[in-house]
Amino acid sequence: MIPRVLIHCGLVALLCACTPHADIRPREVPEDTGSTVNVLVGTTRAKTPDGLYHPSKRDRISFAEVAVSVPPRHEVGRVEIGDDPSRHFMTRRLQPLSDQGYRAAITRKLRQNPDWNGEVFIFIHGYNNTLADGVFRTAQMKQDLPIDALPVHYAWPSSGTAIGYPHDRDSVLYARRGLQDLIEETAAAGAQSIILLAHSLGSQVTLETLRQMSLSGRGAAWDRINGVALMAPDMDVDVFNAVIDDIGELPQPFLVFTSSRDRALRVSAQVTGHDRRVGNLETVEPIAQHDIVVLDVSEFRDTRNVHMTVVSSPTLIKLSENRQKMADAFQSGASAQAGLIPGTIIAVQNATAVLLDPAQIQHTGQ
């Protein structure tokens, strides 16, 4: 048996080899360089004296708006980090907002963009993320994916370090209240539909928040949650099942993206003393008692970031371009989905398992 300390060192080595962290500090970027994505932010990171945010200290939720410069040489699926505005994501402006300022920004932006139909998507980042990492990823998703919705990022207090996994796991429980506040503030500002997109350890933040809301009576904001997607959820299977049992009826559609090739989750499972995490299950059976759609993206190999395949694979992003077909698919039963989704669809107990096939996407141009 491999000693636990060596496994932990392996986790550090694996994750330190990933892309360097982004910097949230505003830079001088020519106005005619690239495009700009404005991201609203709710964060439970503590503010620093220079007006930025502490990497790991916690506080009540506060708000901001970040203007993100997307470089003209941006490649689909990537978040390019560096100091060249022609090739790298950068912060153009960072504007703190009061609670009232956040609500006013939501109301104004939804009114100015009627094609969004009052919809907001909230991205909840995972382990080992800085504020800039999450904000830039939110901007990349808005830039690359056909999302007709207002982008919002929830930045919970991850330490932003590879050795900070224990800190981040503790922060998950702290972060529940902040995400609930963000959802409720967003709904109160006039959002008609809220979609929650969570990655890795952010999936547990999201489920714990939904559990907390459900056990406390759900409230008006609950009815605005019109979809949840968990990407590579870094959660123990038994914990996942128990939390969903507590939640009860889930917002729909409820999607779980998995990959048996996810090395980060494989190491995470070893560090936590388990065989698997939800995000790298090879079969749907362990979680099939729930009304969910489990999409296996293991066969998508055109990304260097397997842990982020859903929003970094150009082929998978291409699939999402047919928005109406995807919407119809996830609102249909398994038999109807067979003609809409490129892959194998299997009904298992209450769940639907989808083995997505990149070859079919490339062949049909879906």
C-alpha positions in Angstrom: 0.0 0.0 0.0 1.3 3.5 -0.9 1.9 5.6 2.2 -0.6 8.4 2.5 2.1 11.1 2.7 3.5 9.9 -0.7 0.0 10.1 -2.2 -0.4 13.6 -0.9 3.0 14.6 -2.4 1.8 13.1 -5.7 -1.3 15.3 -5.6 0.9 18.3 -5.0 3.2 17.4 -7.9 0.3 16.7 -10.2 -1.6 19.9 -9.5 1.5 22.1 -9.4 2.1 21.1 -13.0 -1.1 22.7 -14.0 -1.5 26.2 -15.6 -0.1 29.0 -13.4 -2.6 31.1 -11.5 -4.1 34.2 -13.0 -3.8 37.7 -11.5 -6.9 39.8 -10.8 -5.0 43.1 -10.6 -6.2 45.5 -13.4 -3.8 46.0 -16.3 -3.4 48.6 -19.0 -5.1 46.9 -22.0 -5.7 48.9 -25.2 -9.5 49.3 -25.8 -9.2 47.9 -29.4 -7.4 44.7 -28.2 -9.5 41.6 -28.1 -13.0 41.6 -26.7 -14.4 42.3 -23.2 -16.6 40.1 -21.1 -18.1 41.7 -18.0 -18.4 39.3 -15.1 -20.3 40.0 -11.9 -18.8 38.4 -8.8 -20.0 37.4 -5.4 -17.2 36.4 -3.1 -16.7 35.2 0.5 -13.0 36.0 0.3 -11.9 38.7 2.7 -10.8 42.0 1.2 -7.2 43.2 1.5 -6.1 46.8 2.3 -5.2 47.4 -1.4 -8.8 46.7 -2.5 -8.1 43.2 -3.8 -9.0 39.9 -2.1 -7.2 37.5 0.3 -6.4 34.1 -1.2 -7.8 32.2 1.8 -9.2 34.4 4.5 -13.0 34.3 4.8 -15.6 37.0 5.2 -19.3 37.7 4.5 -20.3 37.9 0.9 -19.3 41.0 -1.0 -19.7 42.0 -4.7 -17.8 43.3 -7.6 -17.8 43.6 -11.4 -14.8 42.6 -13.4 -14.2 43.6 -17.0 -12.1 40.8 -18.5 -10.1 41.2 -21.7 -10.2 38.1 -23.9 -7.2 38.1 -26.2 -7.7 38.3 -30.0 -5.6 35.1 -30.3 -7.7 33.2 -27.8 -8.0 29.5 -28.6 -11.4 27.9 -27.8 -11.5 26.1 -24.5 -8.4 27.7 -23.1 -7.7 30.4 -20.5 -4.4 31.8 -21.6 -2.4 33.3 -18.7 0.5 35.7 -19.1 1.4 39.4 -19.6 0.7 39.9 -23.3 -2.8 41.4 -23.9 -2.8 40.0 -27.5 -2.4 36.5 -26.2 -3.6 36.4 -22.6 -6.7 37.0 -20.4 -6.3 40.2 -18.3 -8.4 42.3 -16.0 -9.3 45.7 -17.5 -11.3 47.0 -14.6 -12.3 45.8 -11.1 -15.2 47.7 -9.5 -16.4 46.8 -6.0 -20.1 46.9 -5.6 -22.4 47.3 -2.6 -25.3 44.9 -2.1 -27.6 47.4 -3.7 -25.1 48.0 -6.5 -25.0 44.3 -7.3 -28.8 44.1 -7.5 -28.9 47.2 -9.6 -26.3 45.7 -12.0 -28.3 42.5 -12.4 -31.5 44.4 -13.1 -29.8 46.8 -15.5 -27.9 44.1 -17.5 -30.9 41.9 -17.9 -33.0 44.9 -19.1 -30.3 45.8 -21.6 -30.0 42.3 -23.0 -33.6 41.1 -23.6 -32.3 38.0 -25.6 -31.1 36.6 -22.2 -34.7 36.3 -21.2 -33.9 37.1 -17.6 -31.4 34.2 -17.3 -28.2 34.2 -15.2 -25.6 31.5 -14.9 -23.5 31.2 -11.8 -20.1 29.5 -12.1 -18.8 27.9 -8.8 -15.0 27.2 -9.1 -13.2 24.2 -7.6 -10.1 23.4 -5.5 -6.9 25.4 -5.9 -8.4 28.5 -7.6 -7.6 32.2 -7.1 -10.3 34.8 -7.6 -8.8 35.6 -11.1 -8.8 31.9 -12.1 -12.5 31.6 -11.5 -13.4 35.0 -13.0 -11.3 34.3 -16.2 -12.9 30.8 -16.5 -16.3 32.4 -16.3 -15.4 34.8 -19.0 -14.0 32.0 -21.2 -17.3 30.1 -20.8 -19.3 33.1 -21.8 -16.9 33.7 -24.8 -16.8 30.2 -26.1 -20.1 28.6 -25.2 -23.4 29.7 -26.7 -24.7 30.9 -23.4 -27.4 33.5 -23.7 -27.3 34.5 -20.0 -25.7 37.0 -17.7 -22.3 35.6 -16.3 -21.8 35.6 -12.5 -19.0 34.0 -10.6 -19.1 32.8 -7.0 -15.6 33.0 -5.6 -15.5 31.0 -2.3 -12.3 31.2 -0.3 -10.0 28.5 -1.8 -6.4 28.9 -0.8 -5.3 28.9 -4.4 -2.4 26.5 -3.6 -1.8 22.9 -4.4 -1.1 22.1 -0.8 -4.3 23.8 0.4 -6.6 20.8 -0.1 -7.5 20.4 3.6 -8.2 24.2 3.8 -10.4 24.1 0.8 -12.4 21.1 2.0 -13.1 23.1 5.2 -14.0 26.1 3.2 -16.7 24.2 1.4 -18.9 24.2 4.5 -18.2 27.9 5.1 -19.0 28.8 1.5 -22.6 27.5 1.7 -24.1 30.6 3.2 -22.4 32.9 0.7 -23.7 30.9 -2.3 -27.2 30.9 -0.9 -26.9 34.7 -0.4 -25.8 35.1 -4.0 -28.6 33.0 -5.4 -31.2 34.9 -3.3 -29.7 38.3 -4.2 -29.7 37.4 -7.9 -33.3 36.3 -7.8 -34.4 39.3 -5.8 -32.8 41.6 -8.5 -35.1 40.1 -11.1 -33.4 37.0 -12.5 -36.1 34.8 -13.9 -33.9 31.7 -14.4 -30.7 30.8 -12.5 -28.4 28.0 -13.8 -25.7 26.7 -11.5 -22.5 25.5 -13.1 -20.1 23.9 -10.6 -16.6 22.4 -11.1 -14.7 19.9 -8.9 -14.9 20.8 -5.2 -17.3 23.6 -6.2 -19.9 20.8 -6.8 -19.9 20.0 -3.1 -20.3 23.7 -2.3 -23.3 23.7 -4.6 -25.0 20.6 -3.3 -24.4 21.6 0.3 -26.0 24.9 -0.5 -29.0 23.3 -2.2 -29.3 21.0 0.9 -29.3 23.9 3.2 -31.9 25.8 1.2 -34.1 22.7 1.0 -34.0 21.9 4.7 -34.8 25.6 5.5 -38.0 25.7 3.4 -36.4 26.4 0.0 -37.9 29.9 -0.4 -38.7 32.0 -3.4 -35.2 31.9 -4.9 -35.4 28.1 -5.2 -38.1 28.3 -7.9 -35.7 30.4 -10.1 -33.1 27.6 -10.2 -33.8 26.0 -13.6 -30.8 23.7 -14.0 -27.6 22.4 -12.3 -24.5 21.0 -13.9 -21.7 19.4 -11.9 -18.5 19.1 -13.8 -16.0 16.5 -12.5 -17.5 16.6 -9.0 -14.9 16.0 -6.4 -17.2 14.3 -3.9 -17.3 11.0 -2.1 -20.1 8.8 -3.6 -21.7 8.1 -0.2 -21.7 11.8 0.7 -23.1 12.7 -2.7 -26.0 10.2 -2.3 -26.7 11.4 1.3 -26.8 15.1 0.4 -29.1 14.5 -2.6 -31.4 12.4 -0.4 -31.6 15.3 2.0 -32.3 17.8 -0.9 -35.3 15.7 -2.1 -36.7 16.8 -5.5 -33.9 18.2 -7.6 -33.9 21.3 -9.9 -34.1 20.0 -13.5 -32.3 19.3 -15.6 -29.6 18.0 -13.2 -26.4 17.0 -15.1 -23.3 15.3 -13.8 -20.3 15.2 -16.1 -17.8 12.4 -15.4 -14.5 11.0 -16.9 -12.7 7.9 -15.9 -9.5 9.5 -17.3 -9.6 12.3 -14.7 -6.2 11.9 -13.0 -6.8 14.7 -10.5 -9.9 13.0 -9.1 -8.1 9.6 -9.1 -5.4 11.1 -6.8 -8.0 13.0 -4.8 -9.8 9.7 -4.1 -6.5 8.1 -2.9 -5.8 11.1 -0.6 -9.2 10.9 0.9 -9.0 7.1 1.3 -11.6 6.1 -1.2 -11.6 4.2 -4.5 -13.5 6.8 -6.6 -15.0 10.3 -6.6 -18.3 11.0 -8.3 -16.6 12.7 -11.1 -14.5 9.7 -12.2 -17.1 6.9 -11.8 -16.9 4.3 -14.6 -20.6 3.4 -14.3 -23.7 5.2 -13.2 -25.0 2.5 -10.8 -23.6 3.9 -7.6 -25.7 7.1 -8.0 -28.5 5.8 -10.2 -31.2 6.1 -7.6 -31.4 9.9 -8.3 -33.3 11.7 -11.1 -30.1 12.9 -12.8 -28.4 12.7 -16.2 -24.8 11.4 -16.0 -22.7 12.3 -19.1 -19.4 10.4 -19.6 -16.9 12.6 -21.4 -14.0 10.1 -21.1 -13.5 9.8 -24.9 -12.8 13.5 -25.4 -9.0 13.7 -25.8 -8.6 17.1 -27.5 -7.9 19.0 -24.2 -4.8 19.2 -22.0 -7.0 19.8 -19.0 -8.9 16.5 -18.5 -10.3 17.8 -15.2 -12.0 20.6 -17.1 -13.0 18.7 -20.2 -16.6 20.0 -20.3 -15.5 23.6 -21.0 -12.0 23.0 -22.5 -12.6 20.4 -25.2 -13.2 22.2 -28.6 -15.2 19.1 -29.8 -17.5 19.1 -26.7 -17.9 22.9 -27.0 -18.9 22.3 -30.7 -21.7 20.0 -29.5 -23.2 22.8 -27.3 -23.5 25.1 -30.3 -26.8 23.4 -31.3 -28.6 25.0 -28.3 -32.1 24.0 -29.2 -31.2 20.4 -29.8 -29.4 20.2 -26.5 -32.3 21.8 -24.7 -34.8 19.4 -26.2 -32.5 16.5 -25.3 -32.3 17.3 -21.6 -36.0 17.9 -21.4 -36.8 14.5 -23.0 -36.9 10.9 -21.8 -34.1 8.4 -22.6 -35.9 7.1 -25.7 -36.2 10.6 -27.3 -32.7 11.5 -26.3 -31.3 8.8 -28.5 -31.9 10.8 -31.7 -30.7 14.1 -30.2 -27.4 13.2 -28.4 -24.4 11.8 -30.2 -23.6 8.7 -28.1 -25.1 5.8 -26.2 -28.0 6.5 -23.8 -28.9 4.0 -21.1 -31.7 4.3 -18.5 -30.5 2.9 -15.1 -33.0 3.1 -12.3 -34.0 6.8 -12.0 -30.9 8.1 -13.8 -30.0 8.4 -17.5 -26.4 7.5 -18.4 -25.0 9.1 -21.6 -21.7 8.0 -23.1 -20.9 10.9 -25.4 -19.1 9.9 -28.6 -16.7 12.6 -30.0 -16.5 10.8 -33.3 -20.2 11.2 -33.9 -19.9 14.9 -33.2 -17.1 15.3 -35.7 -18.8 13.2 -38.3 -22.3 14.8 -38.1 -21.1 18.3 -37.3 -23.6 18.5 -34.4 
